[in-house]
Amino acid sequence: MIRVKLYGLLAERSFSGREEYEIPWEEGLRPIDILRREGFQGEEVDAIVLLINDEQASPESPLSDGDRVEFLIQMVGG
């Protein structure tokens, strides 16, 4: 299983509408696949920071069974 967490507006704008849930692990599954299933594409994906087991990672990083994936909106300001 993969544990998924979407923070704030990401959960509200996602297809599932959920903040936290689990999905079955599949060979070759990547965070980008989860984002696409949730309806995020293109520039939206570029504005999302993701963590795999508390480590920042690429949307193309392969996932392993038991991983926890968190998606956050990248904040800029000053």
VOGU-3710 file (C-alpha; in Angstrom, 3 decimals, decimal comma):
1> mirvklygll> 0,000/0,000/0,000  0,984/3,608/-0,603  -0,185/6,229/1,883  -1,095/9,512/0,166  -1,557/12,919/1,796  -2,684/16,062/-0,038  -2,330/19,320/1,893  -4,735/22,271/1,809  -5,998/23,372/-1,581  -4,583/20,287/-3,257
11> aersfsgree> -7,075/18,103/-1,416  -9,911/20,500/-2,199  -9,051/20,613/-5,928  -8,303/16,905/-6,336  -10,685/14,449/-7,989  -10,902/12,415/-4,765  -11,437/15,453/-2,524  -9,624/13,630/0,286  -6,687/14,762/2,383  -5,434/11,273/3,243
21> yeipweeglr> -5,991/7,836/1,763  -4,230/4,642/0,715  -3,850/3,126/-2,738  -2,556/-0,290/-3,745  1,097/-0,354/-4,745  1,788/-1,295/-8,374  5,102/-2,015/-10,081  6,366/1,211/-11,690  4,025/3,527/-9,757  5,367/7,095/-9,446
31> pidilrregf> 4,093/10,243/-7,701  3,291/11,795/-11,099  0,851/8,927/-11,706  -0,980/9,749/-8,475  -1,086/13,459/-9,362  -2,533/12,697/-12,796  -5,181/10,422/-11,261  -6,108/13,350/-9,020  -6,483/15,648/-12,046  -3,283/17,692/-11,822
41> qgeevdaivl> -1,309/18,318/-15,009  1,244/20,597/-16,647  2,142/23,748/-14,732  0,088/22,609/-11,734  2,485/19,700/-11,242  5,467/22,068/-11,409  4,052/24,046/-8,449  3,716/20,951/-6,240  6,432/19,848/-3,832  6,385/16,189/-2,945
51> lindeqaspe> 7,916/14,139/-0,194  8,436/10,410/-0,152  8,939/9,191/3,407  9,796/12,758/4,544  12,423/13,267/1,797  11,886/15,701/-1,083  11,650/13,751/-4,339  10,953/14,037/-8,052  7,511/13,313/-9,515  9,231/10,596/-11,570
61> splsdgdrve> 10,713/8,780/-8,544  9,642/5,132/-8,330  7,548/4,212/-5,299  7,949/1,135/-3,141  5,307/-0,769/-1,244  4,758/0,914/2,136  5,886/4,391/1,046  4,198/7,558/2,295  3,789/10,308/-0,328  2,881/13,874/0,626
71> fliqmvgg> 1,969/16,641/-1,823  2,224/20,348/-0,907  1,855/23,598/-2,815  5,200/25,324/-3,317  5,104/28,696/-1,582  7,150/31,664/-2,747  7,245/35,099/-1,300  9,304/37,513/0,559
//
